[in-house]
């Protein structure tokens, strides 16, 4: 069964370059393993209408949608109310979450800003946060996660067992240090034509000590087809004098 997903990265700090996003690779790899590969990634600002419209659009197009960022206690953490608006439901105190956070902070320190983190869209299911307590949540096929990588990963580990899996993504890689991708482009295009159902990629690399070359990757959800395409890639490299080596090039 083929399932697909999309990722929305929310935050002005990402677009400005102030914060480097470290979540894409983790989510892409984990979702591929679960058979819900990422098909699209959006990076958007902390603007209400943009968040609402993006969530509305992508949840209609993909089986699962994940968001990161914008669920803290400050004025620009607006992801949660925007998701509520996208679904047309109220954004309100979630009593069990309120109780957990009040116990964590203490009643005297549980101010209005922190109480914002206890508000969820009506009908949402909290995603446990074993790192800093304040949860993410799922509503329909939208899953709202923290932006801080350590917290996001912990939340995703809690969420993953509940997700409906599809066919996992398989990949095989051959690399060579004897050829550049220009020498292989025509041959790789011909292989892609034969395996239109797969994702074939050409990735040049450069390492210290003048080591450089290209890695060719076959990726897809049908392991037999991936293996057949990988053999065709091997044969192409061999025919061109590339002395193919299986796997990613060493760092």
C-alpha positions in Angstrom: 0.0 0.0 0.0 1.4 3.4 -1.0 1.1 6.1 1.5 2.6 9.6 1.4 3.3 12.4 3.8 4.2 16.1 3.8 6.2 18.2 6.3 5.5 21.9 7.2 8.4 23.7 8.9 7.0 26.7 10.7 9.1 29.6 11.9 10.4 33.0 10.9 13.8 32.0 12.5 14.2 29.2 9.9 13.5 31.5 6.9 15.8 34.2 8.3 18.7 31.8 8.7 18.9 32.4 12.4 18.0 28.7 13.1 19.3 25.8 11.1 16.6 23.1 10.7 17.9 19.6 11.8 14.6 17.8 11.6 14.2 17.1 7.9 16.7 14.3 7.6 15.4 12.5 10.7 11.8 12.7 9.6 12.5 11.7 6.0 14.4 8.6 7.1 11.9 7.5 9.7 8.9 8.1 7.5 10.5 6.2 4.7 11.1 3.3 7.1 7.4 3.4 8.1 6.3 3.4 4.4 5.0 7.0 4.5 7.7 8.7 2.5 7.9 12.5 2.4 6.8 13.9 -0.9 6.7 17.6 -0.1 8.3 20.0 2.4 7.2 23.5 3.0 9.0 26.2 5.1 6.6 28.9 6.1 6.6 32.0 8.4 4.6 32.5 11.6 1.7 34.1 9.8 -1.8 32.9 10.7 -3.3 32.9 7.2 -0.2 31.1 5.7 -0.3 28.4 8.4 -4.1 27.8 8.1 -4.0 27.7 4.3 -1.0 25.4 4.1 -2.4 22.9 6.6 -5.8 23.0 4.8 -4.1 22.3 1.4 -1.7 19.6 2.4 -4.0 17.6 4.7 -6.3 17.2 1.7 -3.4 16.0 -0.6 -1.4 13.6 1.7 -2.1 10.7 4.0 -0.2 12.3 6.8 1.0 15.8 7.5 3.6 16.8 10.1 4.4 20.2 11.4 7.3 21.3 13.4 7.7 24.5 15.4 5.4 27.1 16.9 3.9 25.3 19.9 5.7 27.0 22.8 4.4 29.7 25.2 5.4 32.9 23.4 3.3 35.3 21.3 4.6 33.9 18.0 3.8 30.3 18.8 0.6 30.1 16.9 0.6 26.7 15.2 -1.9 25.2 17.6 -4.7 27.8 17.2 -4.0 27.9 13.4 -4.5 24.1 13.1 -7.7 24.5 15.1 -8.9 27.2 12.6 -7.9 24.9 9.7 -10.2 22.2 11.0 -12.9 24.6 12.1 -12.9 23.7 15.8 -12.3 25.7 18.9 -8.9 26.1 20.5 -9.4 25.4 24.2 -7.9 24.2 27.4 -7.3 20.5 27.4 -7.9 19.6 31.1 -5.6 16.5 31.3 -2.8 18.5 29.7 -3.5 21.5 32.0 -3.3 19.3 35.1 0.1 17.8 34.0 1.6 21.1 33.2 0.3 22.7 36.4 1.9 19.9 38.4 5.2 20.3 36.5 5.5 24.1 36.9 3.7 24.5 40.2 0.5 26.5 40.6 2.3 29.6 41.5 4.5 29.5 38.4 1.9 28.3 35.9 1.3 31.7 34.4 -0.9 32.6 31.4 1.9 32.1 28.9 2.6 28.5 30.1 -1.2 27.8 30.2 -1.2 28.5 26.4 0.6 25.2 26.0 -2.3 23.4 27.7 -4.7 24.6 24.9 -5.4 22.2 22.0 -7.9 22.1 19.2 -11.0 20.4 20.3 -10.8 16.7 19.5 -7.0 16.6 19.3 -5.1 13.7 20.8 -1.9 14.8 22.7 1.5 13.4 21.6 3.5 12.7 24.8 6.6 14.8 25.3 9.0 12.9 27.6 11.6 15.6 27.4 9.9 18.8 28.5 6.3 17.6 29.2 4.3 20.1 27.0 2.8 17.8 24.4 2.3 18.0 20.7 -1.0 16.7 19.2 -2.7 14.9 16.4 -5.9 16.0 14.8 -7.1 13.9 11.9 -4.1 13.3 9.7 -2.2 16.3 11.0 0.5 15.8 13.6 2.0 18.8 15.4 5.5 18.4 16.8 8.0 20.7 18.5 10.7 22.4 16.5 13.6 21.7 18.9 15.2 18.6 17.4 15.6 16.6 20.7 12.0 17.2 21.7 10.7 16.6 18.2 12.4 13.2 18.0 11.1 12.2 21.3 7.6 13.1 20.3 7.9 11.3 17.0 9.1 8.1 18.8 5.9 8.3 20.9 3.7 8.9 17.8 5.3 6.4 15.3 3.6 3.3 16.7 0.2 4.8 16.1 0.7 5.7 12.5 -0.7 3.5 9.7 2.2 2.0 7.8 2.6 1.5 4.1 5.2 -0.4 2.1 8.7 0.6 3.4 11.1 2.5 1.1 14.1 0.5 -0.1 17.2 1.9 -1.6 20.5 0.7 -3.1 23.6 2.8 -4.0 26.6 2.4 -6.2 29.4 4.9 -6.3 32.6 5.5 -8.3 35.6 7.8 -8.0 36.6 7.3 -11.6 33.7 9.1 -13.4 31.7 12.3 -13.1 27.9 12.4 -13.4 28.1 14.0 -16.9 29.6 10.8 -18.3 26.6 8.8 -16.9 23.7 11.1 -17.5 22.4 9.5 -20.7 22.7 6.0 -19.4 21.0 6.9 -16.1 18.2 8.6 -18.0 17.7 5.4 -20.0 17.5 3.3 -16.8 15.0 5.8 -15.3 12.8 5.3 -18.4 12.8 1.6 -17.8 12.0 2.0 -14.1 9.6 4.9 -14.1 8.0 3.7 -10.9 11.3 4.3 -9.0 13.3 7.3 -7.9 16.8 7.3 -9.4 19.3 9.9 -8.3 22.8 11.1 -9.2 24.8 12.7 -6.5 28.3 14.0 -7.0 30.6 14.1 -4.0 33.9 15.8 -3.1 36.1 14.7 -0.2 39.4 15.8 1.2 42.5 14.8 -0.7 41.1 15.3 -4.2 38.7 12.4 -3.8 35.6 13.0 -5.8 33.1 11.0 -7.9 29.4 10.3 -8.1 26.9 8.1 -6.2 23.9 6.7 -8.1 20.8 5.7 -6.1 17.8 3.6 -6.8 14.9 4.0 -4.4 11.3 2.7 -4.2 8.8 0.6 -2.4 9.1 -2.6 -4.6 12.3 -4.3 -3.5 12.5 -6.5 -6.6 12.3 -3.5 -8.9 14.9 -1.6 -6.8 17.3 -4.6 -7.1 16.8 -4.8 -10.8 17.5 -1.0 -11.2 20.5 -1.3 -9.0 21.9 -4.1 -11.2 21.3 -1.9 -14.2 23.2 1.0 -12.5 26.1 -1.4 -11.7 26.2 -2.5 -15.3 26.2 1.1 -16.5 29.1 2.0 -14.2 31.0 -1.1 -15.2 30.6 -0.5 -18.9 31.8 3.1 -18.6 34.9 1.9 -16.7 33.7 3.2 -13.3 34.7 0.2 -11.1 31.4 0.5 -9.1 31.5 0.1 -5.3 28.3 -0.6 -3.5 27.1 1.7 -0.8 27.6 5.4 0.0 31.0 6.9 -0.6 33.2 7.1 2.6 33.2 10.4 4.4 
